[in-house]
Amino acid sequence: MWKKLSASALTLSLLASGAMAMPTEAAKNEQITRGEFVKEVIDALGVPLGTGQSVKFKDVPESLKPYIEKAVELKLIKGKTATEFAPNEKLTRTHAFIIAARGLDSDKTFSEDVLNQFKDSNNIAKGNRAEMAQAIGLGLLKGFEDGTIRPKDAVTKAQAEKILERFLAEYSPVATNTTVALRILATTDIHTNIMNYDYYKDTVSNSLGLAKTALLIDEARKENPNTLLVDNGDAIQGTPLGSYVQAVQTLKDGEAHPSVAAMNVLGYDAATLGNHEFNYGLDFFDEVADDATFPYLNANVRDAATKALKYTPYVLIEKEVVDSQGNKSTINVGVTGIVPPQILKWDKSHLEGKVVVDDAVQAVEAIVPQMKKEGADVIVVLSHSGIGDATHEAGEEDISYLLSKIEDVDAIVTGHAHGVFPGDKVDPSLTNVDEAQGTMNGVPLVMPGKYGSHLGVIDLQLEQDGEEWNVATGTGAVRAINKDNADVKKEVVDSVKAAHEGTIDYVRQAVGTTTATIHSYFSQVQDDPSIQIVTNAQTIYVKNKMKGTAYENLPVLSAGAPFKAGTRSDADYYTYIPAGELAIKNVADLYLYDNTLSMLKVTGADVKEWLEMSAGQFNQIDVTSKEEQQLINTEYRSYNYDVIDGVTYEIDVTQPAKYDPNGKLINEGASRIVNLQFDGKPIDVAQEFIVATNNYRANGTFPGVRNATATEIYPDENRQAIIDYILEEKTIDPSADGNWKFAPIPAGVNVVFESSKKAVNVLEGNTTIEYIGEGTDGFGKYSLKAN
């Protein structure tokens, strides 16, 4: 990278170029900033500048970007974070010498022991010691006469000039490589949240919507035109808009699904299928996909009969880009995608006998070499899967971390878990995770939230090697939408206008009335009316289905869960329906998912195991402790906390959980479910029951559920059963029957949980819950009183 230049030639060169214009005495004593120093270095090196478009630091002015871009390309600087360089911050001696040391392409390495010759070497930050040792070993840094190094001192312009002279006296640049800054923009888990509108509350919501994310897309494209836009799945289901298009308006041939219409307008380059793309069956998705102007990709779903991959496994996008020399070049970007194999359970009624699903990790391992062989310069994996852990188990659901270990994978978009990375905490056992740079095992990885809340931004720096391009470095970041205003992209709004307005008219249709408020604020800690309405409707539906069958005389139980019970950093994610008229939007708020009714035949023993699994939602409470103890295990999904109506029981949270959140047995002898009774008597473990539930649970592997000896999946949605129930009743009394509660907790044990701060308004008459004050992330903190 560098060649030696004589000191006299250096001085003449710098004076001629203006990089060493003679400063006044006063100017020499001025402190220099980080940005000024980088500019001086790049000017002195005389290397050609690029456009500056690859700079990811948001605090760098346009005039400085070409210099910062070149310094990053030459590996002189890294930035304070993935998005901050702090160009106006005063340059310290540590920063100055580290920048200089990085520029010396030396094979020599020096022990940190060389730092010990300076009296104040302990003031060098741990992360900087190796590079400071290199600066000393290479003769750049010699310290002061008093034996100090003064690593934290600000550098004056005179001192910066000497550092620069010392550096350039030994080295100067030869021709640098041609580079390209390639940007991958990504969305995930939009779930038909196209507009900034909450159909359940029937009001504008500025915390969601692809129409708002689109503004971030426009901004990111302006920063770097060398851009691709991809989606990571779960786009066509999730709100009443999705249900309206699928079941009410009915999508016609040649008519673009609203999600696809919006994505077409935004110019997506590729997308993958999420698990919810299968909720309405294979034919419906085919109808959705055939109007997309971009390819839908998947590398692990196969036709059950032919065993051939059912969808296009990957695509090579020939992307014309502008390189660092200002010339146009073409980069071949390979994009592929995967979905969890669990779709075979979650949508069994749609998929059984029609498709099989390969292990996602093995699928990517198999497809990447094919993409490279066909000429992919860059490989992007759209992983509709959570981050997961470091151990591979065939067929597991969450595998994105494992994908970062696969050779030649250059960038990963993940999702499915509705989290944010970089941002949310990840499993501390995972190694080589750099949240500041947004990488795992050196591979940029982003998880851009849910419902359009964030845009994922992956910046790759490519270097040309002959006719090929290689990824040299990469970072991942997420950008949050602006929740403080209602600004949206008009073109996206226009693309879904008819469907949006039709959905609003649909959800406003009245179905009955409620005599009291319905809310889910405390659905995880006490028997709750929002679940009771669901289980009542399911019971009636399944009893009608049982008439005239061999199961007619079996008792029917009903399982329901709190779907809206707060979620990651969203203290408003709760059901709240005021007393009065009930509309379809309220039913959709009670039951979010497009599940269908199902029944299982199980035994009393299975019912207990089912409830033991659900009871894993709670942390174990230590009755000997006087410290505050959180009741809810935040790793446990609220939709897996099934309440089973038709039996009575208590949950003893002072006992250990029998199962972990994934249904794995962890305490064989544990028993949190106590006083389990049916018809007022201890349950007979051998007695047979019918349990009304949904297809998601019926096709799953819950303890108890997996022992079912009969299963029926019905075509009717759970949501429609609730509508029919309310239409039949006309007026409903939303009160829970109190069939479950916590076993007594000794007085003085401080048990707390979090819920919406708005729940304070419904506490009147509640003798078991008390508001304490502020919780975390906008939630309120509540205590569970001893009973």
SEVEXRO-893521 format. One record per residue (C-alpha): residue in three letters; x, y, z. Coordinates in steps of 0.05 Angstrom, whole numbers, padded with zeros to 5 digits, always signed. Example, Ala and Ser with C-alpha at 12.3 -4.5 7.8 and 13.67 -1.06 7.14 Angstrom:
<pts>
ALA+00246-00090+00156
SER+00273-00021+00143
</pts>
This chain:
<pts>
MET+00000+00000+00000
TRP+00057+00048+00016
LYS+00127+00064-00010
LYS+00184+00104+00021
LEU+00193+00178+00005
SER+00252+00222+00025
ALA+00239+00276+00076
SER+00261+00332+00029
ALA+00218+00307-00028
LEU+00160+00300+00021
THR+00166+00372+00044
LEU+00169+00399-00027
SER+00110+00355-00046
LEU+00067+00378+00012
LEU+00083+00451+00003
ALA+00068+00447-00071
SER+00002+00412-00058
GLY-00019+00461-00004
ALA-00025+00406+00048
MET+00030+00440+00088
ALA+00015+00514+00077
MET+00055+00554+00128
PRO+00009+00568+00188
THR+00014+00628+00234
GLU+00040+00618+00305
ALA-00029+00627+00335
ALA-00059+00577+00286
LYS-00006+00526+00305
ASN-00030+00526+00377
GLU-00103+00514+00358
GLN-00129+00445+00374
ILE-00147+00403+00313
THR-00211+00363+00306
ARG-00217+00291+00284
GLY-00248+00312+00218
GLU-00194+00363+00204
PHE-00139+00313+00217
VAL-00169+00261+00171
LYS-00175+00313+00116
GLU-00102+00333+00126
VAL-00079+00261+00122
ILE-00118+00245+00059
ASP-00097+00310+00026
ALA-00024+00296+00042
LEU-00029+00225+00015
GLY-00054+00252-00051
VAL-00100+00194-00064
PRO-00160+00203-00111
LEU-00226+00217-00075
GLY-00292+00183-00088
THR-00362+00212-00082
GLY-00369+00201-00008
GLN-00434+00164-00018
SER-00413+00103+00022
VAL-00404+00141+00087
LYS-00450+00112+00139
PHE-00435+00163+00194
LYS-00495+00209+00202
ASP-00455+00266+00233
VAL-00407+00277+00176
PRO-00421+00339+00132
GLU-00424+00330+00057
SER-00359+00368+00045
LEU-00320+00319+00090
LYS-00352+00254+00065
PRO-00303+00240+00008
TYR-00245+00245+00057
ILE-00278+00201+00110
GLU-00297+00151+00056
LYS-00225+00146+00032
ALA-00199+00140+00104
VAL-00247+00083+00117
GLU-00227+00050+00051
LEU-00153+00055+00071
LYS-00172+00026+00140
LEU-00145+00088+00175
ILE-00209+00100+00215
LYS-00268+00061+00242
GLY-00313+00112+00275
LYS-00338+00117+00346
THR-00400+00075+00329
ALA-00430+00047+00265
THR-00466+00113+00253
GLU-00423+00165+00289
PHE-00354+00191+00273
ALA-00354+00255+00315
PRO-00315+00298+00265
ASN-00319+00360+00309
GLU-00291+00326+00370
LYS-00221+00347+00390
LEU-00167+00299+00366
THR-00130+00264+00421
ARG-00059+00239+00416
THR-00085+00168+00420
HIS-00131+00178+00360
ALA-00077+00213+00320
PHE-00024+00159+00329
ILE-00074+00102+00319
ILE-00095+00132+00252
ALA-00022+00137+00232
ALA-00005+00067+00255
ARG-00063+00037+00216
GLY-00036+00067+00153
LEU+00030+00030+00159
ASP+00023-00035+00123
SER+00076-00069+00165
ASP+00086-00143+00177
LYS+00117-00127+00245
THR+00078-00132+00309
PHE+00099-00105+00376
SER+00084-00127+00447
GLU+00043-00081+00491
ASP+00103-00084+00538
VAL+00133-00026+00498
LEU+00081+00018+00532
ASN+00112+00007+00600
GLN+00169+00056+00586
PHE+00119+00112+00595
LYS+00097+00133+00665
ASP+00025+00146+00645
SER+00014+00087+00599
ASN-00042+00062+00644
ASN-00083+00120+00617
ILE-00087+00086+00549
ALA-00155+00053+00540
LYS-00152-00023+00537
GLY-00181-00026+00467
ASN-00127+00021+00441
ARG-00065-00009+00472
ALA-00046-00057+00416
GLU-00048-00002+00363
MET-00011+00047+00407
ALA+00043-00005+00417
GLN+00047-00011+00342
ALA+00055+00065+00335
ILE+00113+00064+00385
GLY+00146+00004+00353
LEU+00144+00035+00284
GLY+00176+00099+00310
LEU+00115+00144+00301
LEU+00107+00158+00375
LYS+00166+00175+00420
GLY+00134+00209+00480
PHE+00157+00270+00520
GLU+00222+00285+00557
ASP+00188+00275+00624
GLY+00174+00202+00607
THR+00100+00211+00593
ILE+00058+00195+00532
ARG-00003+00238+00549
PRO-00053+00195+00510
LYS-00114+00237+00527
ASP-00084+00305+00510
ALA-00115+00344+00453
VAL-00070+00352+00392
THR-00053+00422+00366
LYS-00046+00437+00293
ALA+00029+00443+00301
GLN+00033+00375+00334
ALA-00012+00345+00281
GLU+00036+00372+00228
LYS+00095+00338+00261
ILE+00057+00272+00267
LEU+00038+00277+00194
GLU+00109+00293+00173
ARG+00137+00235+00213
PHE+00086+00188+00182
LEU+00095+00211+00110
ALA+00171+00215+00116
GLU+00172+00140+00117
TYR+00111+00123+00075
SER+00068+00149+00019
PRO+00014+00115-00022
VAL+00017+00080-00087
ALA-00045+00068-00128
THR-00105+00045-00087
ASN-00156-00007-00105
THR-00222+00011-00139
THR-00278+00002-00089
VAL-00354+00003-00089
ALA-00400+00021-00031
LEU-00461-00026-00037
ARG-00521-00015+00008
ILE-00575-00067+00023
LEU-00640-00039+00051
ALA-00687-00087+00085
THR-00757-00093+00115
THR-00787-00152+00152
ASP-00852-00174+00185
ILE-00894-00118+00156
HIS-00957-00160+00168
THR-01001-00117+00122
ASN-00985-00054+00162
ILE-00979-00013+00099
MET-01013+00050+00124
ASN-00997+00085+00189
TYR-01064+00061+00215
ASP-01087+00017+00273
TYR-01149-00019+00247
TYR-01163-00047+00316
LYS-01167+00022+00347
ASP-01193+00052+00283
THR-01145+00110+00284
VAL-01080+00136+00255
SER-01018+00106+00288
ASN-00950+00136+00275
SER-00912+00077+00306
LEU-00921+00032+00246
GLY-00933+00028+00171
LEU-00892+00016+00108
ALA-00916+00084+00083
LYS-00872+00114+00138
THR-00814+00065+00128
ALA-00814+00088+00055
LEU-00788+00156+00076
LEU-00728+00122+00107
ILE-00718+00083+00043
ASP-00718+00147+00003
GLU-00668+00179+00050
ALA-00621+00119+00049
ARG-00623+00116-00027
LYS-00604+00189-00032
GLU-00544+00176+00012
ASN-00520+00119-00033
PRO-00552+00104-00100
ASN-00515+00037-00102
THR-00574+00006-00066
LEU-00617-00057-00066
LEU-00684-00063-00029
VAL-00708-00130-00001
ASP-00763-00157+00043
ASN-00756-00214+00092
GLY-00827-00242+00093
ASP-00892-00241+00132
ALA-00921-00186+00089
ILE-00990-00211+00069
GLN-01024-00227+00136
GLY-01031-00195+00204
THR-01083-00140+00204
PRO-01156-00134+00183
LEU-01129-00108+00117
GLY-01100-00177+00102
SER-01163-00212+00124
TYR-01206-00164+00082
VAL-01168-00178+00019
GLN-01167-00253+00030
ALA-01238-00266+00056
VAL-01283-00206+00043
GLN-01262-00170-00020
THR-01228-00233-00046
LEU-01165-00222-00087
LYS-01178-00230-00161
ASP-01132-00253-00216
GLY-01091-00194-00241
GLU-01106-00153-00179
ALA-01045-00136-00137
HIS-01048-00152-00063
PRO-01040-00087-00023
SER-00972-00109+00005
VAL-00947-00126-00064
ALA-00976-00062-00094
ALA-00937-00021-00043
MET-00873-00061-00053
ASN-00879-00053-00129
VAL-00885+00023-00120
LEU-00823+00024-00076
GLY-00783-00017-00126
TYR-00764-00078-00084
ASP-00710-00121-00116
ALA-00728-00187-00082
ALA-00768-00217-00024
THR-00772-00283+00012
LEU-00831-00320+00041
GLY-00845-00317+00116
ASN-00885-00370+00153
HIS-00948-00327+00149
GLU-00945-00327+00073
PHE-00973-00398+00079
ASN-01032-00380+00124
TYR-01082-00377+00067
GLY-01057-00436+00028
LEU-01010-00446-00031
ASP-01059-00424-00085
PHE-01072-00357-00050
PHE-00998-00342-00044
ASP-00988-00359-00118
GLU-01042-00308-00134
VAL-01006-00257-00091
ALA-00937-00270-00120
ASP-00957-00268-00194
ASP-00968-00193-00191
ALA-00902-00176-00159
THR-00850-00140-00202
PHE-00796-00172-00160
PRO-00779-00246-00149
TYR-00802-00285-00087
LEU-00745-00331-00065
ASN-00741-00393-00022
ALA-00688-00447-00019
ASN-00718-00498+00030
VAL-00791-00512+00011
ARG-00800-00571-00037
ASP-00858-00602-00075
ALA-00877-00664-00035
ALA-00886-00706-00098
THR-00828-00686-00142
LYS-00780-00663-00086
ALA-00761-00605-00130
LEU-00754-00536-00098
LYS-00823-00505-00103
TYR-00801-00433-00110
THR-00743-00397-00143
PRO-00685-00413-00096
TYR-00642-00352-00112
VAL-00632-00296-00161
LEU-00569-00261-00186
ILE-00583-00187-00192
GLU-00538-00150-00240
LYS-00532-00084-00204
GLU-00500-00025-00240
VAL-00461+00016-00190
VAL-00415+00077-00189
ASP-00346+00059-00162
SER-00297+00101-00122
GLN-00266+00127-00186
GLY-00334+00152-00210
ASN-00339+00098-00263
LYS-00398+00052-00274
SER-00389-00022-00258
THR-00433-00082-00251
ILE-00438-00123-00187
ASN-00472-00191-00186
VAL-00513-00195-00122
GLY-00539-00264-00104
VAL-00601-00265-00060
THR-00634-00327-00029
GLY-00682-00340+00028
ILE-00708-00391+00078
VAL-00769-00404+00122
PRO-00776-00444+00187
PRO-00792-00518+00175
GLN-00846-00509+00228
ILE-00894-00484+00175
LEU-00912-00557+00165
LYS-00941-00556+00236
TRP-00968-00485+00237
ASP-01005-00492+00171
LYS-01014-00567+00169
SER-01083-00564+00139
HIS-01057-00524+00079
LEU-00990-00559+00069
GLU-00995-00632+00090
GLY-00980-00677+00031
LYS-00964-00617-00014
VAL-00896-00593+00009
VAL-00837-00615+00051
VAL-00786-00568+00082
ASP-00710-00576+00087
ASP-00669-00555+00146
ALA-00655-00481+00136
VAL-00581-00483+00152
GLN-00568-00542+00107
ALA-00608-00508+00051
VAL-00564-00446+00053
GLU-00501-00487+00057
ALA-00523-00523-00006
ILE-00545-00463-00046
VAL-00487-00414-00032
PRO-00436-00453-00074
GLN-00484-00455-00132
MET-00492-00379-00128
LYS-00417-00369-00126
LYS-00407-00416-00185
GLU-00456-00375-00226
GLY-00417-00312-00212
ALA-00445-00280-00149
ASP-00398-00226-00123
VAL-00441-00215-00061
ILE-00488-00264-00026
VAL-00547-00239+00015
VAL-00590-00287+00056
LEU-00661-00268+00073
SER-00672-00309+00136
HIS-00743-00310+00160
SER-00719-00338+00225
GLY-00698-00312+00293
ILE-00625-00305+00314
GLY-00624-00370+00353
ASP-00563-00401+00387
ALA-00495-00429+00368
THR-00515-00502+00367
HIS-00547-00530+00304
GLU-00604-00579+00311
ALA-00635-00605+00247
GLY-00702-00573+00233
GLU-00697-00519+00286
GLU-00735-00454+00279
ASP-00685-00398+00294
ILE-00619-00403+00257
SER-00595-00335+00233
TYR-00533-00334+00278
LEU-00513-00402+00249
LEU-00519-00373+00178
SER-00466-00321+00196
LYS-00416-00379+00201
ILE-00427-00404+00130
GLU-00371-00389+00082
ASP-00385-00336+00029
VAL-00448-00308+00063
ASP-00436-00233+00061
ALA-00500-00204+00091
ILE-00561-00230+00129
VAL-00630-00201+00139
THR-00666-00235+00196
GLY-00735-00227+00228
HIS-00793-00271+00249
ALA-00780-00255+00323
HIS-00803-00182+00315
GLY-00740-00158+00350
VAL-00688-00105+00332
PHE-00614-00118+00317
PRO-00571-00080+00328
GLY-00610-00056+00389
ASP-00642-00112+00429
LYS-00599-00153+00475
VAL-00577-00220+00446
ASP-00560-00285+00480
PRO-00495-00270+00519
SER-00470-00339+00502
LEU-00464-00320+00429
THR-00392-00303+00410
ASN-00365-00254+00359
VAL-00426-00208+00363
ASP-00409-00135+00351
GLU-00471-00093+00363
ALA-00434-00028+00348
GLN-00417-00052+00278
GLY-00480-00094+00270
THR-00444-00159+00255
MET-00443-00231+00278
ASN-00380-00270+00263
GLY-00359-00211+00221
VAL-00421-00215+00176
PRO-00469-00155+00175
LEU-00537-00176+00203
VAL-00600-00135+00214
MET-00668-00150+00245
PRO-00712-00089+00228
GLY-00768-00097+00280
LYS-00840-00107+00259
TYR-00898-00072+00223
GLY-00851-00024+00188
SER-00821+00003+00253
HIS-00750+00001+00226
LEU-00709-00002+00163
GLY-00649-00047+00161
VAL-00587-00017+00129
ILE-00527-00061+00110
ASP-00467-00024+00081
LEU-00416-00067+00044
GLN-00348-00042+00019
LEU-00326-00081-00042
GLU-00256-00082-00072
GLN-00240-00100-00143
ASP-00192-00157-00156
GLY-00182-00164-00231
GLU-00251-00178-00260
GLU-00280-00198-00193
TRP-00308-00159-00134
ASN-00297-00181-00062
VAL-00330-00157+00001
ALA-00276-00125+00044
THR-00317-00099+00102
GLY-00390-00091+00122
THR-00434-00061+00176
GLY-00506-00068+00196
ALA-00552-00016+00227
VAL-00627-00002+00236
ARG-00664+00063+00230
ALA-00729+00076+00267
ILE-00787+00111+00235
ASN-00807+00180+00261
LYS-00864+00169+00310
ASP-00873+00243+00323
ASN-00909+00260+00259
ALA-00957+00231+00207
ASP-00911+00240+00147
VAL-00919+00184+00096
LYS-00899+00170+00024
LYS-00957+00190-00019
GLU-00944+00138-00073
VAL-00950+00082-00022
VAL-01015+00111+00005
ASP-01044+00116-00064
SER-01026+00045-00081
VAL-01070+00016-00025
LYS-01123+00070-00021
ALA-01182+00027-00043
ALA-01164-00033+00000
HIS-01150+00012+00060
GLU-01216+00048+00056
GLY-01253-00018+00044
THR-01221-00048+00106
ILE-01242+00011+00149
ASP-01314+00004+00126
TYR-01311-00071+00140
VAL-01283-00066+00210
ARG-01334-00014+00231
GLN-01392-00062+00219
ALA-01429-00074+00285
VAL-01440-00145+00311
GLY-01468-00133+00381
THR-01457-00096+00447
THR-01417-00106+00510
THR-01442-00086+00579
ALA-01372-00070+00605
THR-01302-00053+00583
ILE-01260-00110+00554
HIS-01184-00105+00562
SER-01123-00150+00565
TYR-01081-00109+00614
PHE-01079-00165+00666
SER-01091-00225+00621
GLN-01025-00257+00642
VAL-01037-00254+00717
GLN-01112-00266+00728
ASP-01171-00299+00692
ASP-01189-00249+00639
PRO-01252-00231+00600
SER-01215-00220+00535
ILE-01196-00293+00536
GLN-01263-00316+00564
ILE-01301-00290+00504
VAL-01255-00329+00458
THR-01260-00394+00497
ASN-01336-00388+00502
ALA-01343-00379+00427
GLN-01296-00438+00413
THR-01335-00483+00461
ILE-01401-00469+00427
TYR-01371-00480+00358
VAL-01338-00546+00375
LYS-01398-00573+00413
ASN-01440-00562+00350
LYS-01387-00598+00309
MET-01388-00657+00357
LYS-01463-00670+00348
GLY-01475-00736+00315
THR-01403-00758+00321
ALA-01368-00810+00364
TYR-01344-00752+00408
GLU-01413-00722+00422
ASN-01415-00744+00495
LEU-01344-00724+00513
PRO-01336-00660+00555
VAL-01310-00600+00516
LEU-01256-00555+00545
SER-01230-00493+00510
ALA-01160-00463+00506
GLY-01145-00390+00494
ALA-01086-00344+00504
PRO-01072-00269+00512
PHE-01050-00247+00443
LYS-01042-00173+00460
ALA-01007-00170+00527
GLY-00951-00121+00514
THR-00891-00135+00470
ARG-00820-00112+00461
SER-00817-00038+00481
ASP-00891-00029+00462
ALA-00931-00010+00524
ASP-00994+00002+00481
TYR-00998-00068+00454
TYR-01061-00087+00492
THR-01134-00099+00476
TYR-01180-00044+00501
ILE-01253-00043+00480
PRO-01300+00006+00515
ALA-01370-00013+00537
GLY-01422-00005+00482
GLU-01424-00026+00410
LEU-01380-00083+00387
ALA-01354-00079+00316
ILE-01313-00128+00274
LYS-01251-00086+00290
ASN-01262-00103+00363
VAL-01267-00177+00348
ALA-01203-00172+00307
ASP-01170-00139+00367
LEU-01192-00197+00411
TYR-01165-00248+00362
LEU-01107-00223+00320
TYR-01091-00284+00278
ASP-01125-00316+00219
ASN-01126-00383+00254
THR-01180-00435+00243
LEU-01219-00474+00295
SER-01191-00542+00315
MET-01205-00596+00366
LEU-01160-00646+00401
LYS-01179-00709+00439
VAL-01135-00715+00501
THR-01135-00745+00570
GLY-01138-00711+00638
ALA-01063-00725+00644
ASP-01052-00688+00579
VAL-01092-00628+00604
LYS-01046-00623+00664
GLU-00983-00625+00621
TRP-01013-00573+00574
LEU-01024-00527+00633
GLU-00955-00543+00662
MET-00926-00518+00596
SER-00967-00454+00600
ALA-00946-00443+00672
GLY-00874-00436+00647
GLN-00893-00364+00632
PHE-00877-00348+00704
ASN-00811-00341+00740
GLN-00802-00381+00803
ILE-00816-00339+00864
ASP-00770-00347+00924
VAL-00813-00343+00987
THR-00752-00330+01031
SER-00732-00267+00994
LYS-00756-00197+01012
GLU-00728-00168+00947
GLU-00772-00148+00889
GLN-00785-00208+00843
GLN-00810-00205+00771
LEU-00868-00253+00759
ILE-00868-00256+00683
ASN-00814-00292+00644
THR-00802-00243+00586
GLU-00772-00299+00544
TYR-00840-00333+00543
ARG-00888-00311+00487
SER-00956-00289+00514
TYR-00992-00326+00458
ASN-00965-00391+00487
TYR-00996-00378+00555
ASP-01059-00420+00546
VAL-01116-00415+00595
ILE-01161-00477+00592
ASP-01233-00465+00609
GLY-01279-00520+00632
VAL-01232-00541+00688
THR-01210-00504+00751
TYR-01139-00500+00776
GLU-01086-00461+00813
ILE-01015-00444+00793
ASP-00961-00449+00846
VAL-00905-00402+00822
THR-00862-00418+00883
GLN-00848-00485+00848
PRO-00799-00492+00789
ALA-00826-00494+00718
LYS-00831-00564+00689
TYR-00818-00542+00617
ASP-00776-00487+00585
PRO-00807-00437+00535
ASN-00794-00487+00478
GLY-00830-00544+00512
LYS-00767-00580+00533
LEU-00772-00619+00599
ILE-00726-00586+00650
ASN-00754-00608+00717
GLU-00786-00676+00711
GLY-00815-00678+00781
ALA-00841-00606+00782
SER-00915-00592+00789
ARG-00939-00520+00786
ILE-01011-00539+00770
VAL-01048-00556+00835
ASN-01120-00569+00853
LEU-01137-00586+00780
GLN-01211-00604+00780
PHE-01265-00621+00731
ASP-01338-00616+00750
GLY-01318-00599+00821
LYS-01276-00662+00831
PRO-01201-00678+00822
ILE-01190-00692+00749
ASP-01187-00764+00726
VAL-01120-00770+00690
ALA-01150-00825+00645
GLN-01214-00789+00627
GLU-01220-00766+00555
PHE-01235-00694+00537
ILE-01244-00653+00474
VAL-01205-00587+00475
ALA-01226-00531+00428
THR-01167-00492+00404
ASN-01136-00465+00339
ASN-01097-00497+00282
TYR-01032-00466+00306
ARG-01036-00501+00373
ALA-01067-00565+00346
ASN-01009-00574+00297
GLY-00956-00556+00348
THR-00914-00596+00397
PHE-00939-00569+00464
PRO-00933-00620+00521
GLY-01002-00651+00526
VAL-01020-00629+00456
ARG-00970-00677+00425
ASN-01004-00736+00459
ALA-01072-00722+00426
THR-01104-00785+00398
ALA-01150-00747+00350
THR-01145-00680+00315
GLU-01195-00642+00271
ILE-01178-00578+00235
TYR-01239-00539+00213
PRO-01243-00488+00156
ASP-01277-00434+00197
GLU-01235-00380+00230
ASN-01234-00371+00305
ARG-01249-00298+00292
GLN-01312-00316+00254
ALA-01334-00362+00311
ILE-01329-00302+00358
ILE-01369-00259+00311
ASP-01423-00313+00306
TYR-01423-00319+00382
ILE-01434-00245+00392
LEU-01487-00241+00337
GLU-01524-00297+00372
GLU-01518-00267+00441
LYS-01530-00195+00416
THR-01507-00168+00484
ILE-01450-00200+00521
ASP-01428-00194+00593
PRO-01351-00194+00590
SER-01335-00225+00657
ALA-01286-00282+00669
ASP-01311-00343+00707
GLY-01249-00344+00752
ASN-01232-00416+00736
TRP-01158-00406+00752
LYS-01116-00366+00801
PHE-01048-00367+00835
ALA-01038-00413+00894
PRO-01028-00371+00958
ILE-00963-00332+00962
PRO-00940-00314+01032
ALA-00950-00243+01056
GLY-00887-00201+01051
VAL-00863-00232+00986
ASN-00854-00175+00937
VAL-00880-00201+00870
VAL-00885-00151+00812
PHE-00902-00150+00738
GLU-00908-00098+00683
SER-00967-00076+00642
SER-00993-00014+00608
LYS-00995+00049+00651
LYS-01066+00057+00625
ALA-01085-00004+00665
VAL-01088+00042+00726
ASN-01155+00066+00700
VAL-01187-00003+00706
LEU-01161-00021+00775
GLU-01223+00000+00814
GLY-01250-00060+00852
ASN-01189-00103+00837
THR-01166-00130+00904
THR-01106-00169+00880
ILE-01066-00119+00838
GLU-01036-00052+00858
TYR-01001+00001+00816
ILE-00930+00017+00841
GLY-00902+00066+00790
GLU-00858+00070+00728
GLY-00834+00006+00698
THR-00786-00003+00639
ASP-00792+00020+00567
GLY-00856+00059+00580
PHE-00892+00005+00619
GLY-00922+00012+00688
LYS-00902-00031+00748
TYR-00954-00069+00788
SER-00952-00113+00849
LEU-00989-00178+00860
LYS-01019-00177+00929
ALA-01014-00238+00974
ASN-01078-00279+00975
</pts>
